[in-house]
Amino acid sequence: MKQFATHGAERSRHEWWAFEGFTNIDCCLVTDRTILFVEGKRTETVSPATRWFEKRSQLWRNVEAAHQFARGKQFAVILGVEQEGDGKAALQEADARLHDSYPHLTDPERTTLSRHLLGLVTWPQVVRQFSLPATCLPNTVADVR
């Protein structure tokens, strides 16, 4: 724990004591004041666990990673999914795992972090809202031209 307290995960060079280490975010939008992580799912589902800790929701891990990455800026995570029902199910699963995902935090700290998971957006909504071409949503990688 002394190594982690001294260096943090960012300077761990993937040492064992960094535990989960680094996460891969699908999209990170950065402004002078705000960080927004987008967890994007098209054909796969949100992982109900992380490799290191089976009770830790992928979404709550992303919220905690966004908090650390933000370094005092405003931050949030939003889930992008193909269908609204998929997103609602993933958010319900995350809600059920909030306590278990943050065993190292107090209830008030969990509550505070939980406010930074904004909800969901569907990819078809994004395409319509920004008048993007339908080709922005290929069925497979092979369909990208």
Long-range contacts (C-beta under 8 A, 24 or more apart in sequence): 9-68, 19-52, 19-53, 20-50, 20-51, 20-52, 20-53, 20-56, 20-61, 21-52, 23-61, 23-62, 23-65, 25-62, 25-65, 26-80, 27-80, 28-69, 33-73, 33-74, 34-73, 34-74, 34-75, 34-76, 35-66, 35-69, 35-70, 35-73, 35-74, 35-75, 35-76, 36-66, 36-75, 36-76, 36-77, 36-78, 37-62, 37-65, 37-66, 37-69, 37-75, 37-76, 37-77, 37-78, 38-77, 38-78, 38-79, 38-80, 39-77, 39-78, 39-79, 39-80, 40-80, 41-79, 41-80, 41-81, 41-82, 41-86, 41-90, 42-81, 42-82, 42-123, 42-137, 43-82, 45-86, 45-90, 46-79, 46-90, 46-93, 46-94, 48-93, 48-97, 55-97, 55-100, 55-101, 55-103, 56-97, 56-100, 56-101, 57-93, 57-94, 57-97, 57-98, 57-101, 59-90, 59-91, 59-94, 59-117, 60-94, 60-97, 60-98, 60-101, 60-102, 60-113, 60-117, 61-101, 63-113, 63-114, 63-116, 63-117, 64-102, 64-113, 66-116, 67-113, 67-116, 75-116, 76-116, 76-117, 76-118, 77-116, 77-117, 77-118, 78-117, 78-118, 78-119, 78-120, 78-121, 79-117, 79-119, 79-120, 79-121, 80-120, 80-121, 80-122, 80-123, 80-126, 81-120, 81-121, 81-122, 81-123, 82-122, 82-123, 82-124, 83-122, 84-120, 84-122, 87-119, 87-120, 87-121, 87-122, 88-120, 90-120, 91-117, 91-119, 91-120
